[in-house]
Amino acid sequence: MSDSSSSKCCGSLSYDFAHLLLRLWVGMRLFMAGLDKFRWGNGPTVSFGLDNYSKKTGPLAKLMSDNSFMPQWACDAFAATIGYILVPVGIWVAIGICTEFGLLAAGLVFLSLGLGLAALPDDTEVVSNIGLSILIVAAALVTSKAKTFSIDGILGRKKA
């Protein structure tokens, strides 16, 4: 009898909690990666700002074009936009508005980051970092029907 009462208590929320944790991880990872593009310095000298963005992404674009098959213009365009994409997609995924589309966007962002890394001669991070991130996004998509703890879930409950 205790088995059935314990499953009624919390068992139905396990997918909801799993989805929440996965979605928050993906959102945090994207947001923090984007925020880092606007950071310059370390410790007490760290600063965040729009002027820091080109200081950080310019050399990255040059490194990518010098060490891969990708043309300079493509690397420049990617570097000029990626931080501005990472931050809002991270917020979008974390709060859970249009959850499935947000997670799809997150997966595509990770794929684009993976393409950039895979184009470099030493692409060891592609599988360990980007591949794992895409698996986490896929797990979040698989559990996306259980979105109780999201804006979608809250709005859906109010309609019902």
C-alpha positions as CSV (number, residue, x, y, z in Angstrom):
1,M,0.0,0.0,0.0
2,S,2.9,2.4,0.7
3,D,4.2,1.8,-2.8
4,S,1.1,3.1,-4.5
5,S,0.8,6.1,-2.2
6,S,4.5,7.1,-2.8
7,S,4.0,7.0,-6.5
8,K,0.9,9.2,-6.3
9,C,2.8,11.7,-4.2
10,C,5.8,12.6,-6.4
11,G,6.1,10.1,-9.2
12,S,4.2,12.2,-11.7
13,L,6.6,15.1,-11.3
14,S,9.8,13.2,-12.1
15,Y,9.7,14.1,-15.8
16,D,8.7,17.7,-14.9
17,F,11.7,18.0,-12.6
18,A,14.0,16.3,-15.1
19,H,12.8,18.7,-17.9
20,L,13.3,21.7,-15.6
21,L,16.9,20.7,-14.7
22,L,17.8,20.0,-18.3
23,R,16.2,23.2,-19.6
24,L,17.9,25.3,-16.9
25,W,21.3,23.7,-17.6
26,V,21.0,24.4,-21.4
27,G,19.7,27.9,-20.8
28,M,22.5,28.7,-18.2
29,R,25.2,27.2,-20.4
30,L,24.1,29.3,-23.4
31,F,23.6,32.5,-21.4
32,M,26.9,32.3,-19.6
33,A,28.8,31.5,-22.9
34,G,27.2,34.6,-24.5
35,L,27.9,36.8,-21.4
36,D,31.5,35.7,-21.6
37,K,31.8,37.2,-25.0
38,F,31.3,40.6,-23.4
39,R,33.8,40.1,-20.6
40,W,37.3,41.4,-20.6
41,G,39.9,40.8,-17.9
42,N,39.9,38.7,-14.8
43,G,39.4,39.1,-11.1
44,P,39.2,42.7,-9.8
45,T,39.9,44.1,-13.3
46,V,37.0,42.2,-15.1
47,S,34.6,44.4,-17.0
48,F,31.5,43.6,-19.1
49,G,30.5,45.8,-22.0
50,L,29.8,46.1,-25.7
51,D,33.3,47.5,-26.4
52,N,34.8,44.2,-25.0
53,Y,32.9,42.1,-27.6
54,S,35.1,42.9,-30.6
55,K,38.3,42.6,-28.5
56,K,37.3,39.0,-27.8
57,T,35.6,37.8,-30.9
58,G,37.9,39.5,-33.5
59,P,40.9,37.3,-32.6
60,L,38.7,34.3,-32.4
61,A,37.4,34.8,-36.0
62,K,41.0,35.3,-37.2
63,L,42.1,32.1,-35.4
64,M,39.2,30.2,-37.0
65,S,39.9,31.5,-40.5
66,D,43.6,30.9,-40.3
67,N,43.3,27.4,-39.1
68,S,40.3,26.0,-41.0
69,F,38.7,25.8,-44.4
70,M,36.2,28.6,-43.5
71,P,36.7,31.9,-45.2
72,Q,37.4,35.0,-43.2
73,W,34.1,36.7,-44.0
74,A,32.1,33.7,-42.6
75,C,34.2,33.6,-39.5
76,D,33.8,37.4,-39.0
77,A,30.0,37.1,-39.5
78,F,29.8,34.2,-37.0
79,A,31.9,36.0,-34.4
80,A,30.0,39.3,-34.8
81,T,26.7,37.6,-34.0
82,I,27.2,34.6,-31.8
83,G,27.2,36.4,-28.5
84,Y,24.0,38.3,-29.4
85,I,22.4,34.9,-30.2
86,L,23.7,33.0,-27.2
87,V,22.3,35.3,-24.5
88,P,18.6,35.6,-25.7
89,V,18.4,31.9,-26.7
90,G,19.7,31.0,-23.2
91,I,17.0,33.1,-21.6
92,W,14.4,31.8,-23.9
93,V,15.2,28.2,-23.1
94,A,15.6,28.8,-19.3
95,I,12.2,30.4,-18.9
96,G,10.4,28.0,-21.2
97,I,8.5,30.0,-23.8
98,C,7.6,28.0,-26.9
99,T,9.7,25.3,-25.2
100,E,10.3,23.0,-28.2
101,F,11.3,25.8,-30.6
102,G,13.6,27.3,-28.0
103,L,15.3,23.9,-27.5
104,L,15.5,23.5,-31.2
105,A,17.2,26.9,-31.5
106,A,19.6,25.9,-28.6
107,G,20.5,22.7,-30.4
108,L,21.1,24.6,-33.7
109,V,23.3,27.1,-31.8
110,F,25.3,24.2,-30.3
111,L,25.6,22.6,-33.8
112,S,27.0,25.9,-35.2
113,L,29.5,26.1,-32.3
114,G,30.4,22.5,-33.1
115,L,31.0,23.3,-36.8
116,G,33.3,26.1,-35.8
117,L,35.3,23.8,-33.5
118,A,35.3,20.9,-35.9
119,A,36.8,23.1,-38.6
120,L,39.8,23.7,-36.4
121,P,42.8,21.3,-36.5
122,D,42.4,20.2,-32.9
123,D,38.7,19.5,-32.5
124,T,38.8,17.5,-29.3
125,E,36.1,19.7,-27.7
126,V,33.5,18.9,-30.3
127,V,32.6,15.5,-28.8
128,S,33.3,16.1,-25.2
129,N,31.7,19.6,-24.9
130,I,29.4,20.3,-27.8
131,G,28.3,16.7,-28.4
132,L,27.3,16.3,-24.7
133,S,25.5,19.6,-24.9
134,I,23.5,18.4,-27.9
135,L,22.6,15.2,-26.0
136,I,21.4,17.3,-23.1
137,V,19.3,19.4,-25.5
138,A,17.9,16.2,-27.0
139,A,17.0,14.9,-23.5
140,A,15.2,18.2,-22.7
141,L,13.3,17.9,-26.0
142,V,12.3,14.3,-25.2
143,T,10.9,15.4,-21.8
144,S,9.4,18.7,-23.1
145,K,5.8,17.4,-22.7
146,A,6.4,17.7,-19.0
147,K,6.8,21.4,-18.9
148,T,5.0,22.2,-15.6
149,F,7.8,24.5,-14.5
150,S,7.9,26.8,-17.5
151,I,6.1,29.8,-18.9
152,D,4.4,27.4,-21.3
153,G,3.3,25.2,-18.5
154,I,2.0,28.1,-16.4
155,L,0.1,29.6,-19.2
156,G,-1.3,26.2,-20.2
157,R,-2.6,25.6,-16.7
158,K,-4.4,29.0,-16.6
159,K,-6.2,28.2,-19.9
160,A,-7.4,24.8,-18.7
